[in-house]
Every structure is written in structure tokens, then in C-alpha cells.
Amino acid sequence: MPNTLLYLIIPPETEDAVTEWLLEREDVPGFTSAAVSGHGSSARSMTLAEQVAGRSRRVMFFMHLPEPVARTLIAALGEGFKGSGIHYWLVPVLEIGRLR
């Protein structure tokens, strides 16, 4: 079963809810999160202050999962966080390991 890397880009106001939701799921063994800035031409999703600054604050979650689990997670996010503006990428992982 191929592994994938799932990236979630979320608005900061949903960070606590998404973190709690992910921690409660048995099919998510762990994840990483980081504060990031979004840059682009989608001004309609930015506040006036973000438009002036030229960036929007976001939180990125990423985790590697088997592809079917990642797709199930995306579908569940769509139901549980409908309208929240979550953006995602699902990309193949060539290799996973730990250096010792």
C-alpha cells in the first residue's frame, strides 16, 4: 500500500479544533504542524490587514499515511469542517525511514 504525504493548510482560528480532531483519530499515528504564511492572488480570502501585508497567516499540518487512510481523512475533514477554507495536497512518498 503506497504511502502519501497529506498537507493541510488551515486558517489559524481552526487550529485548536483541527488539532483535537486529528489527535482523537485512531487512523492518524501522528502529525507535524507549523505556522506558515500564504502568498498569492486570492485576495477575496484575505482580511484587509492581510491584503496590506501581502500574506495571510495559516497553519500547516502534515502527516504521512497510507493512501486509503489519507483519502478517508480528507472526506471526513470535508464533512466535519465544511466551509472552513481548508486547503490540502496529497502527494506520493518515495521512501520513509529513520536515520540512526
C-alpha positions, 0 to 999 in steps of 0.5 A: 500500500503506497504511502502519501504525504497529506498537507493541510493548510488551515486558517489559524482560528481552526487550529485548536479544533483541527488539532483535537480532531486529528489527535482523537483519530485512531487512523492518524499515528501522528502529525507535524504542524507549523505556522506558515504564511500564504502568498498569492492572488486570492485576495477575496480570502484575505482580511484587509490587514492581510491584503496590506501585508501581502500574506495571510497567516495559516497553519500547516499540518502534515502527516504521512499515511497510507493512501486509503487512510489519507483519502478517508481523512480528507472526506471526513475533514470535508464533512466535519469542517465544511466551509472552513477554507481548508486547503490540502495536497496529497502527494506520493512518498518515495521512501520513509525511514529513520536515520540512526 
